[in-house]
């Protein structure tokens, strides 16, 4: 059975002027010529994304959408009409978020968290910014400190809305973000708190003493990897430089180098950190 709004592994049946026809249990599907990978031949099996084009025909593409059916995405509004908002999801035909599916009015250029699903009545892929019906309401088994996958959403007053593990809504507070974040970016984070409203507070770094241990180990490995055992960072370095180099906040960095200094494994010099050779 053909999976609309998802990747399908299909056989190339024949070559025509406009592209290749691929076989499926639901009939042959056109892969337009501009999407055909070089060297593809009749009889080959090929992975394609299947959706409906602007004329409502089922069609295949080798372009990669920013999300597929039953997933969340953070997308930008390309156009707004009386029918709804059209979002850029990486394919030739934009994703429609009907007016009835909008949590609040969308505007051209705006970024928004969207859930993609297959509408049973129209058999079309649509989006919704009304996220509540699509979030998981199973008891959250995550605990403080657990590593999670984050989808970065739009920036709000307190910070960034995020989708956690494609299941839960979370918040990443602005005062705990030490590097630039882009809407739609996927990254790893850690659970900071499971709130009573079944939402999550998350952080880009592990909290507590375990965070310092992890940071100290990261610094130590970087020192050992350098032929001179030197890292040109100090407690006076800019936070952005520290994060770009080590992936940690300046506060965490200072605690970690303090711990390494107390252990007697590094020297703190004006220009940076020097590893003390093992005796």
Backbone as numpy.savetxt, mean C-alpha at the origin, in Angstrom:
# Nx Ny Nz CAx CAy CAz Cx Cy Cz
-14.45 -20.77 -14.58 -15.30 -19.57 -14.58 -14.42 -18.32 -14.58
-14.79 -17.34 -15.37 -14.04 -16.10 -15.49 -14.22 -15.25 -14.23
-13.11 -14.71 -13.70 -13.16 -13.85 -12.51 -13.07 -12.40 -12.95
-14.20 -11.73 -13.00 -14.24 -10.33 -13.40 -13.66 -9.47 -12.28
-12.79 -8.53 -12.67 -12.17 -7.69 -11.67 -10.99 -8.33 -10.98
-10.43 -9.35 -11.62 -9.32 -10.09 -11.03 -8.41 -10.59 -12.15
-7.29 -11.17 -11.77 -6.38 -11.76 -12.74 -6.86 -13.15 -13.13
-6.74 -13.47 -14.41 -7.13 -14.77 -14.94 -5.98 -15.32 -15.78
-5.78 -16.62 -15.73 -4.73 -17.28 -16.49 -5.39 -17.98 -17.68
-5.23 -17.39 -18.87 -6.00 -17.82 -20.03 -5.10 -18.20 -21.20
-5.64 -19.04 -22.07 -4.89 -19.52 -23.23 -5.14 -18.64 -24.45
-4.08 -18.35 -25.19 -4.20 -17.59 -26.43 -4.75 -18.53 -27.51
-5.94 -18.17 -28.07 -6.59 -19.03 -29.07 -6.27 -18.61 -30.50
-6.33 -17.31 -30.77 -6.10 -16.88 -32.15 -5.64 -15.42 -32.19
-4.98 -15.10 -33.29 -4.42 -13.77 -33.52 -5.25 -13.07 -34.59
-5.77 -11.87 -34.25 -6.56 -11.10 -35.20 -5.95 -9.71 -35.31
-6.51 -8.90 -36.19 -5.95 -7.58 -36.44 -5.89 -6.72 -35.18
-6.92 -6.80 -34.35 -7.02 -5.92 -33.19 -6.31 -6.46 -31.95
-5.84 -7.70 -31.98 -5.17 -8.26 -30.81 -5.26 -9.77 -30.77
-5.32 -10.32 -29.58 -5.40 -11.77 -29.39 -6.71 -12.12 -28.70
-7.31 -13.23 -29.13 -8.48 -13.73 -28.42 -8.03 -14.81 -27.46
-8.50 -14.68 -26.21 -8.16 -15.63 -25.15 -9.39 -16.45 -24.82
-9.19 -17.72 -24.52 -10.30 -18.61 -24.24 -10.67 -18.64 -22.77
-11.99 -18.72 -22.51 -12.49 -18.89 -21.14 -13.81 -19.65 -21.19
-14.26 -20.14 -20.05 -15.54 -20.85 -19.98 -16.72 -19.95 -20.29
-16.49 -18.64 -20.20 -17.56 -17.68 -20.46 -17.46 -17.05 -21.84
-16.66 -17.64 -22.70 -16.51 -17.12 -24.06 -15.13 -16.53 -24.29
-14.85 -16.25 -25.56 -13.55 -15.70 -25.92 -13.47 -14.21 -25.55
-12.27 -13.78 -25.13 -12.07 -12.41 -24.66 -10.93 -11.79 -25.45
-11.11 -10.54 -25.86 -10.08 -9.85 -26.62 -9.04 -9.22 -25.69
-7.78 -9.46 -26.02 -6.67 -8.73 -25.44 -6.18 -7.77 -26.51
-6.49 -6.47 -26.40 -6.12 -5.52 -27.46 -4.63 -5.57 -27.79
-4.32 -5.29 -29.04 -2.95 -5.40 -29.54 -1.95 -4.62 -28.69
-2.33 -3.44 -28.21 -1.39 -2.60 -27.48 -0.99 -3.20 -26.14
-1.74 -4.21 -25.66 -1.41 -4.83 -24.38 -0.74 -6.20 -24.53
-0.53 -6.63 -25.76 0.04 -7.97 -25.99 1.54 -7.95 -25.73
2.04 -8.79 -24.80 3.49 -8.84 -24.54 4.23 -9.36 -25.77
5.39 -8.80 -26.02 6.19 -9.21 -27.16 6.52 -10.70 -27.08
6.38 -11.37 -28.19 6.71 -12.79 -28.25 5.57 -13.73 -27.89
4.40 -13.19 -27.53 3.27 -14.04 -27.19 2.77 -14.77 -28.43
2.53 -16.08 -28.29 2.13 -16.91 -29.43 0.86 -17.70 -29.11
0.19 -18.17 -30.16 -1.00 -19.01 -30.00 -0.62 -20.25 -29.20
-1.46 -20.59 -28.23 -1.19 -21.73 -27.37 -0.56 -21.36 -26.04
-0.02 -20.12 -25.95 0.58 -19.66 -24.70 -0.50 -19.43 -23.65
-0.13 -19.62 -22.39 -0.99 -19.24 -21.27 -0.49 -17.88 -20.77
-1.41 -16.97 -20.51 -1.03 -15.60 -20.15 -1.91 -15.09 -19.00
-1.30 -14.36 -18.09 -2.04 -13.77 -16.97 -2.53 -12.39 -17.38
-3.84 -12.17 -17.29 -4.44 -10.88 -17.67 -5.46 -10.47 -16.62
-5.68 -9.16 -16.53 -6.74 -8.63 -15.69 -7.97 -8.45 -16.56
-9.13 -8.88 -16.07 -10.36 -8.87 -16.86 -11.38 -7.91 -16.25
-11.91 -7.03 -17.07 -12.92 -6.07 -16.60 -13.78 -5.64 -17.79
-14.69 -4.71 -17.59 -15.55 -4.21 -18.67 -15.01 -2.88 -19.17
-14.95 -2.73 -20.50 -14.45 -1.49 -21.07 -15.54 -0.43 -21.11
-15.26 0.71 -21.75 -16.21 1.83 -21.78 -17.48 1.51 -22.54
-17.46 0.44 -23.36 -18.65 0.01 -24.08 -19.30 -1.20 -23.42
-18.90 -1.46 -22.18 -19.48 -2.52 -21.36 -19.14 -3.92 -21.86
-18.09 -4.05 -22.65 -17.64 -5.36 -23.13 -16.59 -5.92 -22.17
-16.65 -7.22 -21.94 -15.61 -7.85 -21.14 -14.32 -7.89 -21.96
-13.24 -7.39 -21.36 -11.99 -7.25 -22.09 -10.83 -7.58 -21.17
-9.69 -7.94 -21.76 -8.49 -8.29 -20.98 -7.43 -7.22 -21.15
-6.57 -7.09 -20.16 -5.46 -6.16 -20.24 -4.28 -6.71 -19.45
-3.08 -6.33 -19.84 -1.89 -6.67 -19.07 -1.46 -5.50 -18.20
-2.21 -4.39 -18.23 -1.98 -3.32 -17.28 -2.32 -3.81 -15.88
-1.67 -3.26 -14.88 -1.92 -3.67 -13.50 -2.73 -2.59 -12.78
-3.96 -2.90 -12.39 -4.75 -1.91 -11.65 -4.19 -1.72 -10.24
-4.56 -0.62 -9.62 -4.09 -0.33 -8.27 -4.79 -1.18 -7.22
-5.86 -1.84 -7.61 -6.56 -2.77 -6.73 -7.48 -3.63 -7.58
-7.89 -4.75 -7.05 -8.86 -5.60 -7.72 -10.10 -5.72 -6.85
-11.08 -6.44 -7.34 -12.34 -6.60 -6.61 -12.08 -7.17 -5.22
-12.83 -6.66 -4.24 -12.74 -7.07 -2.84 -11.46 -6.59 -2.17
-10.92 -5.49 -2.67 -9.76 -4.87 -2.03 -10.02 -3.38 -1.83
-9.29 -2.83 -0.85 -9.30 -1.37 -0.64 -8.17 -0.75 -1.46
-8.36 0.51 -1.83 -7.33 1.27 -2.52 -7.47 2.73 -2.12
-6.40 3.49 -2.29 -6.48 4.94 -2.14 -6.29 5.52 -3.52
-7.35 6.13 -4.07 -7.35 6.57 -5.45 -7.64 8.07 -5.54
-7.23 8.64 -6.67 -7.44 10.07 -6.90 -8.59 10.28 -7.87
-9.41 11.28 -7.58 -10.55 11.60 -8.43 -10.06 12.31 -9.69
-10.43 11.75 -10.87 -10.07 12.38 -12.14 -11.17 13.30 -12.66
-12.44 12.92 -12.39 -13.55 13.70 -12.93 -14.78 13.46 -12.07
-15.66 14.44 -12.06 -16.92 14.33 -11.31 -18.06 14.66 -12.26
-19.10 13.81 -12.26 -20.27 14.02 -13.11 -21.53 13.88 -12.27
-22.68 13.96 -12.93 -23.95 13.78 -12.22 -24.15 12.34 -11.76
-23.37 11.41 -12.35 -23.51 9.99 -11.99 -22.63 9.64 -10.79
-21.55 10.39 -10.61 -20.61 10.06 -9.54 -19.21 10.54 -9.88
-18.24 10.00 -9.18 -16.84 10.39 -9.38 -16.09 9.26 -10.08
-15.22 9.65 -10.99 -14.39 8.68 -11.70 -12.97 8.74 -11.14
-12.49 7.58 -10.69 -11.20 7.48 -10.01 -10.16 6.81 -10.91
-8.93 7.28 -10.79 -7.82 6.69 -11.53 -7.35 5.44 -10.78
-7.59 4.27 -11.39 -7.14 3.03 -10.73 -6.14 2.28 -11.60
-5.54 3.01 -12.56 -4.45 2.44 -13.33 -4.83 1.80 -14.64
-6.12 1.78 -14.97 -6.58 1.19 -16.22 -7.13 2.27 -17.15
-7.35 1.87 -18.40 -7.81 2.83 -19.40 -9.19 3.39 -19.05
-10.06 2.53 -18.53 -11.37 2.98 -18.09 -11.32 3.27 -16.59
-11.71 4.48 -16.19 -11.65 4.86 -14.79 -12.72 4.13 -13.97
-12.49 4.07 -12.67 -13.42 3.40 -11.75 -14.49 4.38 -11.30
-15.76 4.00 -11.44 -16.87 4.85 -11.03 -17.21 4.61 -9.56
-17.29 5.70 -8.81 -17.86 5.68 -7.46 -19.18 6.43 -7.55
-20.31 5.71 -7.66 -21.61 6.38 -7.81 -21.91 7.31 -6.65
-22.76 8.29 -6.91 -23.13 9.24 -5.85 -23.65 8.53 -4.61
-24.42 7.47 -4.83 -25.01 6.74 -3.69 -23.96 6.00 -2.88
-22.76 5.84 -3.43 -21.70 5.12 -2.73 -20.68 6.06 -2.08
-20.96 7.36 -2.11 -20.00 8.32 -1.58 -20.33 8.70 -0.13
-19.33 8.54 0.73 -19.48 8.92 2.14 -19.67 10.42 2.27
-18.96 11.15 1.44 -19.12 12.60 1.33 -18.82 12.97 -0.12
-19.24 14.15 -0.55 -19.03 14.55 -1.93 -17.54 14.53 -2.28
-17.23 13.95 -3.43 -15.85 13.88 -3.90 -15.59 15.01 -4.89
-14.33 15.46 -4.94 -13.96 16.57 -5.81 -12.74 16.20 -6.65
-12.66 16.76 -7.83 -11.55 16.47 -8.74 -10.20 16.75 -8.06
-9.29 15.79 -8.16 -7.98 15.92 -7.54 -7.88 15.36 -6.14
-9.03 15.10 -5.52 -9.05 14.58 -4.15 -8.61 13.12 -4.10
-7.95 12.73 -3.01 -7.61 11.33 -2.74 -8.61 10.77 -1.75
-8.99 9.52 -1.93 -9.96 8.91 -1.02 -9.72 7.41 -0.94
-10.01 6.86 0.23 -10.00 5.40 0.38 -11.27 4.85 -0.25
-11.11 3.81 -1.05 -12.21 3.25 -1.82 -12.18 1.72 -1.69
-13.36 1.12 -1.62 -13.46 -0.33 -1.68 -14.05 -0.72 -3.03
-13.43 -1.68 -3.71 -13.88 -2.13 -5.02 -14.69 -3.41 -4.88
-15.82 -3.45 -5.55 -16.64 -4.67 -5.52 -17.39 -4.82 -6.84
-17.91 -6.02 -7.06 -18.66 -6.32 -8.27 -20.15 -6.15 -7.97
-20.76 -5.17 -8.62 -22.18 -4.91 -8.40 -23.01 -6.05 -8.99
-23.83 -6.68 -8.17 -24.59 -7.85 -8.60 -25.63 -7.51 -9.65
-26.18 -6.29 -9.61 -27.24 -5.92 -10.54 -26.70 -5.60 -11.94
-25.59 -4.87 -11.99 -25.05 -4.44 -13.29 -23.89 -5.30 -13.77
-23.34 -6.14 -12.88 -22.16 -6.95 -13.19 -20.99 -6.06 -13.59
-20.92 -4.90 -12.97 -19.82 -3.97 -13.23 -19.00 -3.77 -11.96
-17.74 -3.44 -12.15 -16.87 -3.14 -11.02 -17.09 -1.68 -10.63
-17.44 -1.45 -9.38 -17.65 -0.09 -8.89 -16.90 0.09 -7.58
-16.81 1.34 -7.15 -16.15 1.65 -5.90 -17.09 2.29 -4.91
-16.69 2.25 -3.64 -17.48 2.90 -2.60 -16.55 3.52 -1.57
-16.83 4.77 -1.19 -16.08 5.40 -0.10 -16.84 5.25 1.22
-17.98 4.60 1.18 -18.66 4.19 2.41 -18.03 2.87 2.83
-17.02 2.94 3.66 -16.17 1.78 3.94 -16.75 0.82 4.97
-17.60 1.33 5.84 -18.07 0.53 6.98 -18.61 -0.85 6.60
-19.44 -0.98 5.55 -19.98 -2.31 5.24 -18.92 -3.33 4.80
-17.74 -2.85 4.44 -16.73 -3.74 3.87 -15.57 -4.03 4.83
-15.59 -3.39 6.00 -14.57 -3.66 7.00 -14.90 -4.94 7.74
-13.89 -5.57 8.32 -14.10 -6.79 9.09 -14.62 -6.43 10.48
-15.67 -7.14 10.89 -16.20 -6.92 12.22 -16.04 -8.17 13.09
-15.16 -9.05 12.65 -14.75 -10.14 13.52 -13.92 -9.56 14.66
-13.94 -10.18 15.84 -13.12 -9.67 16.94 -11.67 -9.51 16.49
-11.10 -8.35 16.74 -9.72 -8.08 16.33 -8.76 -8.88 17.20
-8.04 -9.77 16.58 -7.09 -10.63 17.32 -5.69 -10.03 17.36
-5.51 -8.91 16.69 -4.20 -8.25 16.72 -3.92 -7.69 18.11
-2.65 -7.67 18.46 -2.24 -7.15 19.75 -1.20 -6.04 19.56
-1.02 -5.26 20.61 -0.04 -4.18 20.56 1.34 -4.73 20.20
1.97 -4.11 19.21 3.29 -4.54 18.77 3.29 -5.45 17.57
2.11 -5.97 17.19 2.04 -6.87 16.03 2.38 -6.11 14.75
3.13 -6.77 13.87 3.46 -6.17 12.58 2.26 -6.32 11.65
1.94 -5.28 10.90 0.77 -5.29 10.01 1.13 -4.62 8.69
0.29 -4.87 7.68 0.42 -4.22 6.38 -0.51 -3.01 6.34
0.01 -1.89 5.88 -0.76 -0.65 5.87 -0.93 -0.12 4.45
-2.13 0.31 4.15 -2.42 1.09 2.95 -2.62 2.52 3.41
-1.76 3.43 2.95 -1.83 4.82 3.38 -2.95 5.54 2.64
-3.85 6.14 3.41 -4.96 6.89 2.85 -4.69 8.38 2.89
-5.71 9.19 2.71 -5.54 10.65 2.69 -5.19 11.19 4.08
-4.51 12.32 4.08 -4.15 12.96 5.34 -5.34 13.72 5.89
-5.61 13.50 7.17 -6.71 14.19 7.86 -6.13 15.13 8.91
-7.00 15.68 9.75 -6.56 16.65 10.75 -5.54 16.07 11.72
-5.74 14.82 12.14 -4.86 14.20 13.13 -3.71 13.42 12.52
-3.86 13.04 11.27 -2.83 12.22 10.63 -3.39 11.54 9.40
-2.92 10.32 9.16 -3.31 9.59 7.95 -4.29 8.46 8.28
-5.39 8.44 7.54 -6.25 7.26 7.58 -5.51 6.10 6.91
-5.62 4.92 7.47 -4.96 3.76 6.87 -5.91 2.57 6.90
-5.71 1.66 5.95 -6.38 0.36 5.99 -5.34 -0.65 6.46
-5.70 -1.41 7.47 -4.79 -2.37 8.09 -5.15 -3.78 7.63
-4.18 -4.45 7.02 -4.36 -5.85 6.57 -5.60 -6.03 5.70
-5.95 -5.00 4.92 -7.11 -5.03 4.02 -8.39 -5.39 4.76
-8.46 -5.06 6.06 -9.61 -5.48 6.87 -10.10 -4.43 7.85
-9.20 -3.60 8.38 -9.58 -2.69 9.47 -9.19 -1.26 9.12
-9.92 -0.33 9.72 -9.61 1.09 9.56 -8.72 1.52 10.72
-7.69 2.28 10.40 -6.76 2.71 11.44 -6.35 4.15 11.26
-5.60 4.65 12.24 -5.09 6.02 12.21 -3.60 6.01 12.51
-2.86 6.72 11.67 -1.43 6.91 11.85 -1.24 8.40 12.15
-0.90 8.71 13.40 -0.89 10.10 13.84 0.29 10.88 13.26
0.01 12.12 12.88 0.99 12.94 12.19 2.27 13.13 13.00
2.15 13.28 14.33 3.34 13.54 15.15 4.22 12.30 15.32
3.81 11.18 14.72 4.62 9.97 14.78 5.11 9.56 13.39
4.96 10.46 12.43 5.42 10.18 11.06 6.68 11.00 10.80
7.75 10.30 10.43 9.04 10.96 10.27 9.59 10.86 8.85
8.74 10.57 7.91 9.15 10.54 6.51 7.94 10.88 5.64
8.17 11.31 4.41 7.04 11.62 3.53 6.23 10.36 3.22
4.92 10.49 3.24 4.03 9.39 2.88 3.18 9.81 1.69
2.93 8.87 0.79 2.12 9.15 -0.38 0.79 8.40 -0.30
-0.32 9.05 -0.62 -1.60 8.32 -0.66 -1.50 7.12 -1.60
-1.98 5.98 -1.15 -1.92 4.78 -1.97 -0.67 3.95 -1.73
0.24 4.44 -0.91 1.48 3.72 -0.62 1.18 2.53 0.29
1.86 1.42 0.02 1.78 0.26 0.90 3.08 0.19 1.71
2.95 -0.02 3.00 4.13 -0.12 3.86 3.79 -0.99 5.06
4.81 -1.32 5.83 4.59 -2.10 7.04 4.54 -1.18 8.25
3.79 -1.58 9.24 3.69 -0.82 10.47 3.44 -1.75 11.64
3.09 -1.14 12.77 2.89 -1.91 13.99 1.64 -1.41 14.71
0.93 -2.33 15.34 -0.24 -1.96 16.11 0.20 -1.23 17.37
-0.36 -0.05 17.56 -0.07 0.73 18.76 -1.16 0.54 19.81
-2.42 0.49 19.33 -3.54 0.33 20.26 -4.75 -0.19 19.51
-5.46 -1.13 20.13 -6.76 -1.59 19.62 -7.82 -0.81 20.36
-8.54 0.05 19.64 -9.50 0.93 20.28 -10.84 0.24 20.52
-11.63 0.81 21.40 -12.92 0.22 21.74 -13.92 0.29 20.59
-13.68 1.20 19.63 -14.60 1.33 18.49 -14.19 0.42 17.32
-13.34 -0.59 17.64 -12.88 -1.56 16.63 -12.04 -0.91 15.54
-11.40 0.19 15.86 -10.42 0.79 14.98 -9.04 0.67 15.63
-8.02 0.91 14.83 -6.67 0.69 15.31 -5.85 1.97 15.24
-5.05 2.20 16.25 -3.99 3.20 16.17 -2.72 2.45 15.80
-2.01 2.95 14.80 -0.82 2.25 14.33 0.37 3.19 14.27
1.55 2.60 14.17 2.79 3.35 14.09 3.67 2.73 13.02
4.57 3.53 12.46 5.52 2.99 11.49 6.67 2.27 12.18
6.76 2.44 13.49 7.84 1.82 14.25 7.28 1.06 15.44
7.99 0.02 15.84 7.59 -0.77 17.00 7.73 0.07 18.25
6.76 -0.03 19.13 6.74 0.78 20.34 7.47 0.09 21.49
7.89 0.91 22.48 8.43 0.36 23.71 9.89 -0.06 23.61
10.33 -0.86 24.61 11.73 -1.27 24.68 12.14 -2.10 23.48
11.21 -2.91 22.97 11.53 -3.73 21.80 11.92 -2.88 20.61
11.35 -1.67 20.53 11.69 -0.75 19.45 13.16 -0.34 19.55
13.63 -0.06 20.76 15.01 0.37 20.96 15.97 -0.78 20.65
15.64 -1.98 21.09 16.48 -3.14 20.77 16.62 -3.33 19.28
15.49 -3.23 18.58 15.49 -3.41 17.13 16.31 -2.31 16.46
16.14 -1.06 16.93 16.88 0.06 16.34 18.38 -0.08 16.59
18.75 -0.49 17.80 20.17 -0.67 18.12 20.79 -1.76 17.24
20.05 -2.82 17.01 20.55 -3.89 16.15 20.71 -3.40 14.72
19.77 -2.58 14.25 19.86 -2.02 12.90 21.13 -1.17 12.75
21.39 -0.32 13.75 22.58 0.53 13.71 23.85 -0.32 13.74
23.85 -1.34 14.58 25.02 -2.21 14.71 25.32 -2.93 13.40
24.28 -3.40 12.73 24.48 -4.09 11.45 25.01 -3.14 10.39
24.54 -1.88 10.39 25.05 -0.91 9.43 26.52 -0.60 9.69
26.90 -0.52 10.96 28.29 -0.28 11.32 29.18 -1.44 10.88
28.73 -2.65 11.09 29.51 -3.83 10.73 29.63 -3.97 9.22
28.65 -3.47 8.49 28.68 -3.58 7.03 29.64 -2.57 6.41
29.94 -1.49 7.15 30.87 -0.48 6.64 32.31 -0.94 6.90
33.18 -0.83 5.90 34.54 -1.33 6.04 35.33 -0.62 7.13
34.92 0.61 7.44 35.59 1.37 8.50 34.82 1.35 9.82
33.68 0.64 9.81 32.86 0.58 11.02 32.36 1.94 11.46
31.99 2.78 10.49 31.61 4.16 10.81 30.26 4.50 10.19
29.47 5.28 10.91 28.18 5.75 10.41 28.11 7.26 10.63
28.03 8.06 9.56 28.09 9.52 9.69 26.76 10.13 10.14
26.31 9.73 11.31 25.11 10.30 11.91 25.38 10.58 13.39
24.80 11.67 13.89 24.94 12.02 15.30 23.58 12.47 15.83
23.55 12.81 17.12 22.30 13.31 17.69 21.97 14.71 17.21
22.87 15.30 16.40 22.60 16.62 15.80 22.12 16.49 14.36
22.10 15.28 13.82 21.68 15.07 12.43 20.21 15.41 12.24
19.84 15.80 11.03 18.45 16.12 10.73 17.59 14.85 10.80
16.37 14.96 11.33 15.49 13.78 11.42 15.27 13.09 10.08
15.15 13.90 9.00 14.91 13.31 7.68 16.08 12.44 7.23
17.30 12.90 7.52 18.49 12.14 7.13 18.57 10.83 7.91
18.23 10.89 9.20 18.24 9.68 10.02 17.23 8.68 9.49
16.04 9.17 9.16 15.01 8.24 8.68 15.38 7.66 7.33
15.91 8.49 6.44 16.30 8.00 5.12 17.40 6.96 5.22
18.29 7.10 6.19 19.42 6.19 6.33 19.05 4.92 7.08
18.26 5.05 8.15 18.03 3.92 9.05 16.57 3.52 9.19
15.65 4.37 8.70 14.24 4.03 8.81 13.69 4.15 10.22
14.22 5.11 11.01 13.74 5.30 12.38 13.69 6.78 12.70
12.95 7.14 13.74 12.86 8.53 14.15 14.13 8.96 14.85
14.33 10.26 14.95 15.50 10.78 15.64 15.45 10.41 17.12
14.28 10.43 17.72 14.12 10.08 19.12 14.57 8.64 19.37
14.12 7.73 18.51 14.51 6.32 18.64 16.00 6.15 18.40
16.53 6.86 17.41 17.96 6.80 17.09 18.80 7.20 18.30
18.44 8.28 18.95 19.21 8.76 20.09 19.19 7.75 21.24
18.04 7.13 21.48 17.95 6.12 22.53 18.78 4.89 22.18
18.76 4.53 20.90 19.49 3.33 20.47 21.00 3.52 20.56
21.51 4.69 20.12 22.95 4.90 20.20 23.39 5.05 21.66
22.49 5.57 22.50 22.79 5.63 23.93 22.94 4.25 24.52
22.06 3.34 24.09 22.13 1.96 24.58 23.42 1.28 24.11
23.80 1.50 22.84 25.03 0.90 22.31 26.26 1.47 23.00
26.21 2.76 23.33 27.34 3.39 24.03 27.51 2.79 25.42
26.39 2.60 26.13 26.45 2.00 27.47 26.97 0.57 27.43
26.68 -0.12 26.32 27.18 -1.49 26.17 28.66 -1.53 25.81
29.23 -0.36 25.48 30.64 -0.29 25.17 31.01 -0.80 23.80
30.05 -0.76 22.86 30.35 -1.29 21.52 30.55 -0.19 20.50
30.26 1.07 20.86 30.47 2.18 19.93 31.09 3.36 20.66
31.75 4.20 19.88 32.22 5.50 20.34 31.40 6.57 19.63
31.02 7.60 20.38 30.25 8.70 19.81 31.20 9.84 19.49
31.41 10.08 18.21 32.34 11.10 17.75 31.58 12.30 17.18
32.24 13.44 17.04 31.55 14.64 16.51 30.96 14.44 15.13
31.60 13.57 14.32 31.15 13.37 12.94 30.24 12.16 12.77
30.16 11.32 13.79 29.34 10.13 13.64 29.61 9.08 14.71
29.24 7.84 14.40 29.35 6.72 15.33 30.43 5.77 14.84
31.33 5.40 15.74 32.42 4.51 15.39 32.28 3.19 16.13
32.31 2.09 15.41 32.23 0.77 16.02 33.56 0.46 16.71
33.51 -0.03 17.94 34.71 -0.43 18.67 35.01 -1.87 18.29
36.19 -2.13 17.72 36.52 -3.50 17.32 36.49 -4.44 18.52
36.02 -5.67 18.27 35.99 -6.69 19.33 37.43 -7.06 19.68
37.72 -7.16 20.98 39.07 -7.49 21.42 39.30 -8.99 21.40
